[in-house]
Amino acid sequence: MMVDATPENKAILLEALEDMMYKLSLQLDDFKGGPLDKQRKELTEKQSKVEKLQHQISLA
């Protein structure tokens, strides 16, 4: 099932992704200065995927 990229849906999706990015950045902040362990690597990868999704939605 695809979600229609109406302006209203785009705004809601982008806002939700912004909230997610904020939470991820807070989680990653706890790892600042530390080694790139498994959890930090997973959070960084997730953050990258969310950034790409934000970009795709904003262009849709």
C-alpha positions, 0 to 999 in steps of 0.5 A, a space after each residue: 500500500 502506498 501513501 498518497 504524497 498529498 501536501 498534507 501527508 507530506 507535512 505530517 510525514 516530514 514532521 514525524 521524521 523530524 521528531 525521529 531525527 531529534 530522538 536519534 540525535 539525543 540517543 547518539 549524543 550519549 555516545 559522543 566521544 566514545 567508540 563506534 560500538 554496535 549500538 552507535 553504528 546502528 543508530 548512525 545507520 538509522 539516522 542516515 536512512 531517515 535523512 534519505 527518506 526525508 529527502 525523498 518525501 520532500 522531493 515527492 
